[in-house]
Amino acid sequence: MTPNNESAAALVPPSPFAAVHISPELDGRDGINRAMGNRPQIAATTDVDAITAWLARFIDSPNTFSNYRKEAERLLLWSTGVAQKPVSSLTHEDLLVYQQFLSDPQPAVQWVMRSGRKVARTHADWRPFAGPLAPTSRRQAILILNSMFGWLVTAGYLAGNPLSLSRQRARKPKPRVTRYLDDEAWSEVKLAIEALPRDSDREREHYFRLRWLFSLLYLCGLRVSEVTQNRMGGFFCRRDKDSEERWWLEVTGKGEKTRIIPATHELMVELARYRREKGLAPFPTPDEPTPLLLPIGKQTRALTRAAVHAIVKQVFKSAADRIRARGADSESKAQRVEQASAHWLRHTAGSHMANNQVDLRHVRDNLGHESISTTNTYLHSSDDARHRETEAHHKIGW
């Protein structure tokens, strides 16, 4: 059955570039790099339409969508405003000039946000850049645009990828992770939570929510997006080969990949405490829709990623203030804790598991660094070994 126009339109997200105004001669209808004489696989007639079709593939991954839109929008504005060309007319040489532009977007008043200000994209003071891009950020921008151009070629919209001529650098080994908390700093964070008041009902709820959130981020190594997008119904219990009941948490994470994570005894204790504070049964039912983390009060909606980030940052600030109060000698330690973010807890979890002799294959699977093989669905003995090691060596120690 062919969908009607209204239902088909509902499947296409609204243009992410609604605020960008492009004159007809620059919209790409006559771009010199447009593919001719073939059967395009997308219905786009302009560059904005084509880029929107590319972005639509990432609509279910908010972080990816936001980052990819940012780079596409920057190129679109530069191409039509500075190079005075449609994106579909850009050459290899144009993109070499664009890479230099990324290192120092000028004039700054036109391209760079005023220092210390962060406004919505629809605000009159919004600008595409917060400042010059560092080399790593420039490389990331070009990788994203290379992916975009490659997809538009495959889709039959462009004749060729102007970035494919760029020199391919040998991939360097990933640097050692440095954005994590050592044992001393992690202890300070837990002490800052333990020092919170809990005299009133609201204070108690806030305290137990923080214990639960930090247990979830540390013991499971979750990303913030995994905290906000998954539900309590992901917890399940099954017996291992020794007939011992073990709890697990199934989450869907980056790239829509699903993994199961050992829900240790410590984690389940914190879950039960948190749920009791919210007036819920100690353990969730299968497929229960309750979000993993809830607002203070009676609402049952999921928190936003920004809200969770803010909650975590406030705890780090409190811990840093406690360290700083000990005197000038503690300033460097305080600054490091203050710099930490929610993602540092994921790195902290991985570092602590590895340093405490959890098998690196189990660390990999706990964090979801690689997709879990279909065969592993049947290897319950391997899963059980991962659970035992995580339970024995990875503890929060409230």
C-alpha positions in Angstrom: 0.0 0.0 0.0 1.4 3.4 -1.0 1.3 5.9 1.8 -0.6 9.2 1.2 1.4 12.4 1.1 0.5 13.4 4.7 1.7 10.1 6.2 4.8 10.1 4.1 5.6 13.7 5.1 5.3 12.7 8.8 8.3 10.3 8.3 10.6 13.2 7.3 11.9 15.4 10.1 11.5 19.1 9.8 14.4 20.9 8.1 17.2 21.4 10.6 18.2 24.5 8.7 14.9 26.4 8.8 16.7 29.6 9.9 19.2 29.5 7.0 18.1 31.6 4.1 19.8 30.8 0.8 19.1 32.5 -2.5 17.9 30.4 -5.5 21.2 30.8 -7.4 23.1 29.2 -4.4 20.7 26.5 -3.3 22.4 23.8 -5.4 19.8 23.1 -8.1 22.5 23.8 -10.7 25.6 22.8 -8.7 28.5 21.8 -10.9 29.1 18.6 -8.9 25.5 17.4 -9.2 25.2 13.9 -10.6 23.6 13.8 -14.0 22.1 11.0 -16.0 21.5 8.6 -13.2 18.7 7.5 -10.9 19.1 9.3 -7.6 18.0 7.4 -4.5 16.7 10.5 -2.7 14.1 13.1 -3.8 16.2 16.1 -2.9 16.4 19.0 -5.4 18.5 21.4 -3.3 21.6 21.0 -1.1 19.5 21.7 2.0 17.1 18.9 1.1 20.0 16.5 0.4 21.8 17.3 3.6 18.6 17.0 5.6 18.1 13.5 4.0 21.6 12.6 5.2 20.9 13.9 8.7 17.6 12.0 9.0 19.6 8.8 9.4 20.7 10.0 12.8 17.4 11.4 14.2 17.3 8.7 16.9 20.8 9.6 18.1 20.5 13.1 19.6 24.2 13.6 20.2 25.3 12.4 16.7 22.5 14.4 15.1 23.5 17.6 16.9 27.2 17.2 16.0 26.6 16.4 12.4 24.1 19.2 11.9 26.5 21.6 13.4 29.3 20.7 10.9 26.9 20.6 8.0 25.4 24.0 8.9 28.9 25.6 9.3 29.9 24.4 5.8 26.5 25.5 4.3 26.9 29.0 5.8 30.5 29.4 4.7 29.9 28.0 1.2 26.9 30.3 0.4 28.2 33.3 2.4 32.0 33.3 1.9 32.7 31.1 -1.1 29.5 32.3 -2.8 28.9 28.7 -4.1 26.3 26.1 -3.5 27.7 23.1 -1.4 27.2 21.0 -4.5 29.7 23.2 -6.4 32.5 23.0 -3.9 35.8 21.7 -5.2 38.8 20.1 -3.4 40.6 23.4 -3.4 37.5 25.2 -1.8 37.6 22.7 1.0 41.3 23.3 1.7 40.4 26.9 2.2 37.5 25.9 4.4 39.8 23.9 6.6 42.0 27.0 7.2 38.9 29.0 8.0 38.0 26.5 10.7 41.2 27.3 12.5 40.3 31.0 12.7 36.7 32.0 11.7 36.8 35.6 10.6 35.3 38.1 10.9 34.8 37.0 14.5 31.8 39.3 15.0 30.0 37.4 12.2 31.1 33.9 13.1 32.0 33.6 16.8 29.7 33.7 19.8 30.4 36.4 22.3 32.6 35.1 25.1 30.7 33.5 28.0 27.4 33.5 26.2 25.5 30.5 25.1 22.2 31.2 23.3 19.7 29.2 21.3 20.3 28.8 17.5 17.2 30.9 16.8 18.5 33.9 18.9 19.8 37.0 17.1 23.2 36.7 19.0 23.7 33.0 17.9 26.9 32.4 15.9 28.2 29.1 14.5 31.4 29.0 16.5 32.5 29.4 20.1 36.0 30.2 18.9 38.8 28.8 16.6 38.7 25.0 16.4 41.6 23.0 17.8 43.4 20.6 15.4 41.4 17.6 16.8 38.1 19.4 16.3 39.1 20.4 12.8 39.9 16.8 12.0 36.6 15.6 13.4 34.7 18.2 11.4 36.4 17.1 8.1 35.7 13.4 9.0 32.0 14.2 9.4 31.8 16.2 6.2 33.7 13.5 4.3 31.1 11.0 5.5 28.3 13.4 4.3 29.8 13.9 0.9 30.4 10.2 0.5 26.8 9.4 1.3 25.5 12.1 -1.1 27.6 10.4 -3.9 26.2 7.0 -3.0 22.7 8.5 -2.9 23.2 9.7 -6.5 22.9 13.4 -5.6 26.6 14.3 -6.1 28.9 13.2 -8.9 32.0 12.9 -6.7 33.3 13.5 -3.2 35.6 16.6 -3.2 37.2 15.5 0.1 38.2 12.0 -1.2 41.4 13.6 -2.6 42.6 14.6 0.9 45.7 13.0 2.2 44.8 10.0 4.4 46.8 10.0 7.5 47.8 6.8 9.2 45.5 6.2 12.1 47.4 6.8 15.4 46.8 4.6 18.4 44.3 6.0 20.8 45.9 7.9 23.6 45.7 6.6 27.2 42.5 7.8 28.9 43.2 10.6 31.2 39.8 12.0 32.0 38.9 9.9 34.9 39.0 10.2 38.7 41.7 8.4 40.7 40.7 6.5 43.9 41.3 9.6 46.1 39.2 11.9 44.0 36.4 9.3 43.6 36.3 9.0 47.4 35.9 12.7 47.7 33.0 12.7 45.4 31.2 10.0 47.4 31.9 11.9 50.7 30.4 15.0 49.1 27.2 13.1 48.5 27.2 11.5 51.9 27.6 15.0 53.5 24.3 16.1 52.0 21.4 17.0 54.4 18.5 14.6 54.5 16.2 16.0 57.2 13.2 16.8 54.9 11.5 14.4 52.5 12.8 16.4 49.6 16.3 16.3 50.9 16.1 12.6 51.4 14.8 12.1 47.9 17.6 14.2 46.5 20.2 12.3 48.5 19.0 8.8 47.4 18.6 9.9 43.8 22.2 11.0 43.8 23.4 7.8 45.3 21.4 5.9 42.7 22.6 8.0 39.8 26.3 7.8 40.7 25.9 4.1 41.3 24.3 3.7 37.9 27.0 5.7 36.2 29.9 4.1 38.0 28.9 0.5 38.5 27.4 0.1 35.0 29.6 2.6 33.2 26.5 4.1 31.4 26.6 7.2 29.2 24.2 10.0 30.2 22.1 9.3 27.1 21.7 5.7 28.2 20.5 6.8 31.6 17.9 9.1 30.1 16.7 6.8 27.3 16.3 3.5 29.1 13.7 2.2 31.5 13.5 0.3 34.8 11.9 -2.6 32.8 15.4 -3.3 31.5 16.3 -5.1 34.8 15.8 -8.8 34.7 16.9 -11.8 36.8 18.1 -15.2 35.7 19.8 -18.2 37.3 23.4 -19.1 36.5 24.7 -22.6 36.1 25.0 -22.9 39.9 21.4 -22.0 40.3 22.2 -18.6 41.8 19.9 -15.7 40.8 21.8 -12.9 39.2 20.3 -9.5 38.1 21.2 -7.8 34.8 20.4 -4.5 33.2 19.6 -4.5 29.5 20.3 -1.1 27.8 20.2 0.3 24.3 23.0 2.7 23.8 25.1 4.4 21.1 24.4 3.3 17.6 21.2 1.6 18.8 23.3 -1.3 20.1 21.9 -3.3 23.0 24.0 -4.9 25.7 23.4 -6.5 29.1 25.3 -5.3 32.1 25.8 -7.1 35.5 23.5 -5.5 38.0 25.6 -6.2 41.1 24.3 -6.6 44.6 25.4 -3.1 45.5 23.5 -1.7 42.5 20.3 -3.6 43.3 20.4 -2.3 47.0 20.7 1.3 45.7 17.9 0.7 43.2 15.6 -0.7 46.0 16.4 2.3 48.2 15.7 4.8 45.5 12.5 3.1 44.4 11.2 3.0 48.0 11.8 6.7 48.3 9.7 7.2 45.2 6.9 5.0 46.6 7.6 2.1 44.2 8.1 -1.6 44.8 11.8 -2.4 45.6 12.3 -4.1 42.2 10.9 -3.3 38.8 8.5 -5.5 36.9 9.4 -6.8 33.4 8.9 -4.0 30.7 8.1 -1.5 33.4 8.1 1.9 31.6 9.5 3.9 34.6 12.6 5.9 33.5 15.9 4.9 35.2 16.1 8.4 36.8 13.1 10.6 37.8 12.6 14.2 38.7 12.2 15.2 42.3 8.5 15.1 43.2 5.6 13.2 41.7 6.5 13.5 37.9 7.4 10.2 36.2 8.9 11.6 33.0 12.6 11.0 32.1 15.1 13.8 32.8 16.8 15.5 29.9 20.5 14.9 29.2 21.2 18.5 30.1 19.5 18.1 33.4 21.5 15.0 34.3 24.8 16.7 33.3 23.9 19.6 35.5 23.1 17.4 38.5 26.5 15.6 38.1 28.4 18.8 37.7 26.9 20.2 40.9 28.2 17.2 42.8 31.7 17.6 41.4 31.6 21.3 42.3 30.6 20.4 45.9 33.4 17.9 46.1 35.9 20.4 44.7 34.7 23.1 47.3 35.3 20.6 50.1 38.8 19.8 48.8 39.6 23.5 48.3 38.6 24.4 51.8 41.6 22.4 53.1 44.0 25.1 51.9 46.1 26.2 48.9 47.9 22.9 48.7 44.7 21.2 47.6 43.8 23.6 44.8 45.1 21.4 41.9 43.1 18.4 43.2 40.0 20.6 43.5 40.4 21.9 40.0 40.7 18.4 38.5 37.5 17.3 40.3 35.8 20.5 39.2 36.7 19.8 35.5 35.1 16.3 35.7 31.9 15.5 33.8 29.4 12.6 33.7 31.5 10.9 31.0 34.5 11.0 33.4 32.5 8.5 35.5 32.3 6.1 32.6 36.1 6.4 32.1 36.5 6.0 35.9 34.5 2.8 35.9 36.5 1.3 33.0 39.8 2.3 34.6 38.9 1.0 38.0 37.6 -2.3 36.6 40.8 -2.8 34.6 43.1 -1.8 37.5 41.2 -4.2 39.8 41.8 -7.2 37.6 38.4 -7.5 35.9 39.1 -9.3 32.6 39.5 -6.7 29.9 37.0 -8.6 27.7 34.4 -8.2 30.5 35.2 -4.5 30.8 34.7 -4.2 27.0 31.3 -5.9 27.1 30.2 -4.0 30.3 30.9 -0.6 28.6 29.7 -1.7 25.2 32.9 -0.6 23.4 32.2 -3.2 20.7 29.0 -4.9 19.5 28.1 -8.1 21.3 28.3 -11.1 19.0 25.1 -13.0 18.3 26.9 -16.1 19.5 27.3 -14.6 23.0 23.5 -14.8 23.4 24.1 -18.5 24.0 27.3 -18.3 26.0 25.6 -17.9 29.4 28.7 -19.4 31.2 30.8 -16.5 29.7 28.2 -14.0 30.9 28.2 -15.6 34.3 32.0 -15.3 34.7 31.7 -11.6 33.7 29.0 -11.2 36.4 31.1 -12.9 39.1 34.2 -10.8 38.3 32.3 -7.6 38.2 30.5 -8.4 41.5 33.8 -9.4 43.2 36.1 -6.6 42.1 34.0 -3.6 41.1 32.3 -2.0 44.1 31.1 1.5 45.0 31.7 1.1 48.7 29.1 3.6 50.1 
